[in-house]
Amino acid sequence: MFHRLNNFIDYVVHKSKEFYFGRVFKVLWSEPVGSGGTEITVQAPYGERAYHKVRRFLIVSEKNKGHSICMPILTYGYQGVLKRGVCPEDHAVVYSSKRRGPYMLEDEKRLMTKHPIRVEVIKDAHKMDPLSRLNYAKLYTIEHNVKVLFIGKVAKNFERYVKLGYNEAHPPFDPGPLSYEPDDDDFELVGMAEQEAPQYPVEAIPNSTTTSYRSSQSYPYGEPSYVSTDATAYEATPSSSQTAQAAKYSAYDDAYDS
């Protein structure tokens, strides 16, 4: 493997409360091979190939529910947003040096419009490469049970720019009108469902002993036992043996360099 194991001794599992907005961390990341990738570092199961590398992420989710929503920080093979297939308008410069400030390649200056983001790193060993770019368009879910290394956080006076950039890249859904128009059959079914229970006319049927009342509704399998021919019993409730019984059965290519 291209990294020695002892390089990851500082990577540990953290509590969920440590994953909050603005923090930046490193994680050992694997992803499937795309058509525009570079170094193949591991052979994955089922004959697939994968990239294995350290990747940096910035946390944007506010709530800790066992995972965090994060945006990746990449250099794209030290080409910045000039790499083929990258959308410059979805990116911002990420830097950590107060003295030098944000750095852009000459041709990037006319392409990038989002405000640069400064990250305060814990130690100089974690400083951001000058060509680091934050990709607002791609979101990743990182579980809190994986080993990570926190390296810094977004400077307080830059948090607003992160939120603005995120909202520009991910505006809320417009519910708009229904895209589904029910056809005539659907309208008929809806109309039937909304109708009240039918009222059957009651007619008098002469009887040799008394006048009985029964519904004009026909029963194809014979009269139910609780349909009485006695007028005095018409309003009576069915016996316990006639009550309802319980049913017998219950019803852009992810393979860029970091």
MARKOL-921333 format. One record per residue (C-alpha): x, y, z; residue number from 1. Coordinates in pm, 1 decimal. Example, Ala and Ser with C-alpha at 12.3 -4.5 7.8 and 13.67 -1.06 7.14 Angstrom:
((1230.0 -450.0 780.0) 1);
((1367.0 -106.0 714.0) 2);
! end
This chain:
((0.0 0.0 0.0) 1);
((120.5 350.0 -80.1) 2);
((87.6 473.7 281.1) 3);
((254.5 315.5 579.3) 4);
((13.8 213.4 852.2) 5);
((184.4 430.9 1112.2) 6);
((93.1 739.0 905.9) 7);
((-264.4 687.2 1025.9) 8);
((-198.2 645.9 1397.6) 9);
((-368.9 982.5 1463.0) 10);
((-683.0 880.1 1276.5) 11);
((-941.4 779.3 1537.2) 12);
((-1318.0 743.8 1576.7) 13);
((-1469.1 1056.8 1732.7) 14);
((-1796.2 1124.3 1910.7) 15);
((-2078.0 1269.3 1701.9) 16);
((-2072.5 1596.5 1895.6) 17);
((-1726.7 1666.5 1750.5) 18);
((-1867.2 1676.2 1397.3) 19);
((-2009.0 2025.8 1357.8) 20);
((-2036.4 2292.1 1092.8) 21);
((-1710.1 2434.0 962.7) 22);
((-1471.0 2165.3 1085.0) 23);
((-1226.3 2020.4 833.5) 24);
((-1089.8 1666.7 856.7) 25);
((-889.3 1408.0 669.4) 26);
((-1008.7 1055.4 604.8) 27);
((-869.8 756.7 418.2) 28);
((-1104.1 749.8 119.3) 29);
((-1181.4 483.6 -138.4) 30);
((-1389.5 532.4 -449.9) 31);
((-1454.9 339.7 -771.5) 32);
((-1233.7 403.3 -1071.7) 33);
((-1377.7 642.9 -1329.0) 34);
((-1271.3 707.4 -1684.5) 35);
((-1065.1 1014.7 -1601.9) 36);
((-874.9 905.7 -1294.4) 37);
((-504.3 877.4 -1226.7) 38);
((-331.7 631.0 -997.9) 39);
((-493.9 293.2 -928.5) 40);
((-394.9 202.0 -575.9) 41);
((-605.1 -97.2 -473.3) 42);
((-782.7 -394.0 -625.7) 43);
((-1142.4 -400.8 -499.5) 44);
((-1364.6 -710.3 -470.3) 45);
((-1553.1 -854.3 -769.1) 46);
((-1276.4 -759.7 -1009.0) 47);
((-1333.4 -383.9 -970.6) 48);
((-1058.6 -128.3 -924.5) 49);
((-1062.2 160.1 -677.0) 50);
((-867.1 466.9 -572.6) 51);
((-734.9 476.0 -219.3) 52);
((-620.6 814.4 -92.4) 53);
((-642.6 1069.5 186.9) 54);
((-917.2 1321.2 121.2) 55);
((-1018.2 1640.2 301.1) 56);
((-1378.1 1731.0 379.3) 57);
((-1556.2 2033.1 521.9) 58);
((-1863.4 1963.9 736.7) 59);
((-2176.7 2158.8 642.4) 60);
((-2448.3 1974.1 837.1) 61);
((-2567.8 2140.7 1157.4) 62);
((-2712.9 1834.6 1333.4) 63);
((-2529.5 1524.7 1451.0) 64);
((-2729.3 1208.8 1371.5) 65);
((-2451.9 953.9 1340.2) 66);
((-2332.1 1100.7 1012.1) 67);
((-2234.6 1435.1 859.8) 68);
((-2296.6 1595.9 522.7) 69);
((-1965.8 1719.7 387.1) 70);
((-1812.7 1892.6 84.6) 71);
((-1477.5 1778.5 -56.9) 72);
((-1163.1 1988.5 -81.0) 73);
((-956.7 1892.9 -387.9) 74);
((-663.8 2010.9 -598.0) 75);
((-767.9 1816.2 -910.9) 76);
((-415.5 1694.5 -974.1) 77);
((-277.7 2042.9 -895.8) 78);
((-468.3 2183.5 -1194.3) 79);
((-732.1 2364.1 -990.0) 80);
((-1061.0 2422.7 -1168.4) 81);
((-881.5 2416.4 -1504.1) 82);
((-897.4 2038.0 -1507.2) 83);
((-1121.0 1904.3 -1777.8) 84);
((-1472.7 1828.5 -1659.4) 85);
((-1460.7 2059.0 -1355.9) 86);
((-1724.8 2333.0 -1323.9) 87);
((-1541.5 2644.4 -1192.9) 88);
((-1863.2 2817.4 -1085.1) 89);
((-1920.7 2544.8 -822.7) 90);
((-1585.7 2600.8 -651.9) 91);
((-1409.2 2836.0 -415.4) 92);
((-1044.1 2875.1 -325.7) 93);
((-953.8 2727.0 13.2) 94);
((-639.8 2853.9 183.4) 95);
((-481.2 2858.9 527.9) 96);
((-202.2 3116.2 501.3) 97);
((-286.0 3461.7 638.3) 98);
((32.9 3604.9 494.7) 99);
((-9.4 3485.4 136.9) 100);
((-384.9 3482.8 111.2) 101);
((-581.8 3295.3 -157.1) 102);
((-397.6 3180.3 -467.8) 103);
((-540.7 3127.0 -816.6) 104);
((-386.5 3030.9 -1145.7) 105);
((-402.2 3307.6 -1402.4) 106);
((-673.4 3140.7 -1609.0) 107);
((-878.3 3061.0 -1295.9) 108);
((-928.3 3427.8 -1210.3) 109);
((-1184.3 3483.0 -1485.4) 110);
((-1369.2 3157.9 -1404.1) 111);
((-1417.0 3152.9 -1025.7) 112);
((-1677.1 3380.4 -871.2) 113);
((-1732.8 3240.2 -520.7) 114);
((-1563.2 3404.1 -223.8) 115);
((-1238.2 3238.8 -106.1) 116);
((-1255.6 3047.0 222.8) 117);
((-983.0 3057.9 486.1) 118);
((-929.6 2754.5 709.0) 119);
((-751.0 2781.9 1042.9) 120);
((-538.7 2468.5 1072.0) 121);
((-433.9 2311.5 1401.4) 122);
((-69.6 2283.7 1297.4) 123);
((144.6 2382.3 999.6) 124);
((173.6 2021.1 889.1) 125);
((-194.6 2039.1 788.9) 126);
((-176.9 2363.1 589.8) 127);
((-382.2 2371.4 272.0) 128);
((-216.4 2340.5 -66.3) 129);
((-246.7 2671.5 -259.0) 130);
((-446.1 2490.0 -529.0) 131);
((-704.6 2349.6 -287.6) 132);
((-1058.6 2405.6 -410.7) 133);
((-1386.3 2355.2 -222.0) 134);
((-1650.2 2184.1 -435.0) 135);
((-1995.6 2307.9 -332.9) 136);
((-2176.5 2090.9 -588.2) 137);
((-2076.1 1752.1 -446.5) 138);
((-2207.4 1632.9 -113.1) 139);
((-2084.0 1326.7 71.1) 140);
((-2226.1 1144.0 371.8) 141);
((-1953.2 1055.6 620.6) 142);
((-2044.9 815.3 898.9) 143);
((-1916.4 897.6 1245.7) 144);
((-1789.6 544.5 1303.0) 145);
((-1494.7 587.1 1064.1) 146);
((-1149.0 703.0 1168.5) 147);
((-1077.2 1065.2 1081.7) 148);
((-820.7 1331.6 1165.4) 149);
((-951.8 1681.6 1239.1) 150);
((-708.3 1935.7 1097.2) 151);
((-883.5 2270.1 1141.5) 152);
((-1198.9 2472.6 1089.4) 153);
((-1331.8 2756.5 879.0) 154);
((-1233.0 3096.0 1019.9) 155);
((-1528.1 3263.6 1193.8) 156);
((-1550.3 3558.9 955.2) 157);
((-1565.0 3319.0 657.1) 158);
((-1846.3 3092.9 780.5) 159);
((-2103.6 3324.4 621.6) 160);
((-1942.8 3281.5 279.7) 161);
((-1956.1 2903.2 312.0) 162);
((-2329.0 2918.3 384.1) 163);
((-2393.1 3160.3 97.7) 164);
((-2201.0 2941.5 -145.4) 165);
((-2381.2 2631.3 -26.2) 166);
((-2723.9 2792.0 -67.1) 167);
((-2635.8 2906.4 -418.4) 168);
((-2533.1 2553.1 -517.9) 169);
((-2825.4 2383.5 -338.0) 170);
((-3135.1 2605.9 -345.6) 171);
((-3449.7 2462.7 -185.9) 172);
((-3686.2 2261.6 -404.7) 173);
((-3970.8 2456.8 -559.8) 174);
((-4278.1 2236.2 -509.6) 175);
((-4449.9 2401.3 -807.5) 176);
((-4760.1 2251.9 -971.5) 177);
((-4823.5 1879.2 -978.5) 178);
((-4639.0 1714.8 -1263.9) 179);
((-4896.6 1433.6 -1261.2) 180);
((-5236.8 1501.4 -1415.4) 181);
((-5495.8 1231.5 -1333.2) 182);
((-5682.6 1092.6 -1632.0) 183);
((-6058.1 1041.9 -1659.7) 184);
((-6047.5 701.0 -1492.0) 185);
((-5862.8 849.7 -1193.7) 186);
((-6119.0 1128.2 -1162.0) 187);
((-6398.3 868.7 -1165.7) 188);
((-6230.7 668.2 -890.0) 189);
((-6169.8 980.7 -683.7) 190);
((-6531.8 1084.8 -727.3) 191);
((-6653.2 744.7 -616.3) 192);
((-6427.3 751.2 -311.0) 193);
((-6557.2 1092.8 -206.1) 194);
((-6926.5 1002.1 -239.6) 195);
((-7139.5 927.3 64.5) 196);
((-7263.3 575.4 127.3) 197);
((-7558.1 499.3 -103.2) 198);
((-7906.6 519.8 46.6) 199);
((-8127.1 234.6 -71.2) 200);
((-8503.0 300.5 -89.6) 201);
((-8717.6 109.8 156.7) 202);
((-9040.3 -35.9 26.6) 203);
((-9332.2 -202.4 203.4) 204);
((-9387.4 -568.6 118.9) 205);
((-9727.4 -701.0 211.7) 206);
((-9728.5 -1005.1 436.8) 207);
((-10007.1 -1228.1 556.1) 208);
((-9949.2 -1140.5 922.8) 209);
((-9774.4 -801.6 935.4) 210);
((-9624.8 -535.0 716.4) 211);
((-9250.4 -586.6 679.6) 212);
((-8985.2 -350.3 552.2) 213);
((-8678.3 -451.4 365.0) 214);
((-8430.2 -284.9 135.8) 215);
((-8478.5 -312.4 -235.0) 216);
((-8106.1 -406.0 -252.2) 217);
((-8061.3 -757.1 -384.0) 218);
((-7822.9 -1006.6 -224.1) 219);
((-7675.2 -1245.6 -481.0) 220);
((-7589.0 -1504.1 -215.0) 221);
((-7918.5 -1489.0 -23.9) 222);
((-8052.2 -1261.7 247.9) 223);
((-7820.6 -1203.1 548.4) 224);
((-7965.2 -1350.5 862.8) 225);
((-7992.0 -1008.8 1027.0) 226);
((-8220.9 -865.4 754.6) 227);
((-8553.4 -909.6 932.5) 228);
((-8898.9 -914.4 781.5) 229);
((-9039.9 -784.1 1104.9) 230);
((-9087.3 -408.3 1110.7) 231);
((-9019.7 -396.8 1482.1) 232);
((-8684.3 -564.9 1436.8) 233);
((-8562.7 -342.3 1152.4) 234);
((-8365.7 -107.6 1377.3) 235);
((-8226.2 -382.8 1595.7) 236);
((-7851.1 -438.8 1597.4) 237);
((-7719.0 -776.7 1489.2) 238);
((-7649.3 -1033.9 1754.5) 239);
((-7298.1 -1102.7 1882.0) 240);
((-7263.7 -1387.4 1637.8) 241);
((-7331.7 -1147.7 1351.4) 242);
((-7080.9 -877.5 1443.6) 243);
((-6763.8 -827.2 1238.0) 244);
((-6498.1 -1083.6 1316.1) 245);
((-6120.1 -1028.8 1304.6) 246);
((-5960.0 -1132.6 978.5) 247);
((-5787.0 -1466.4 985.1) 248);
((-5475.0 -1322.3 814.7) 249);
((-5322.1 -974.3 870.7) 250);
((-5316.8 -758.3 595.3) 251);
((-1878.9 1454.8 -1318.6) 252);
((-1647.6 1193.0 -1236.1) 253);
((-1554.2 1120.0 -879.0) 254);
((-1202.3 1008.1 -963.1) 255);
((-1022.7 1342.7 -940.5) 256);
((-706.1 1371.6 -739.9) 257);
((-735.9 1514.1 -392.2) 258);
! end
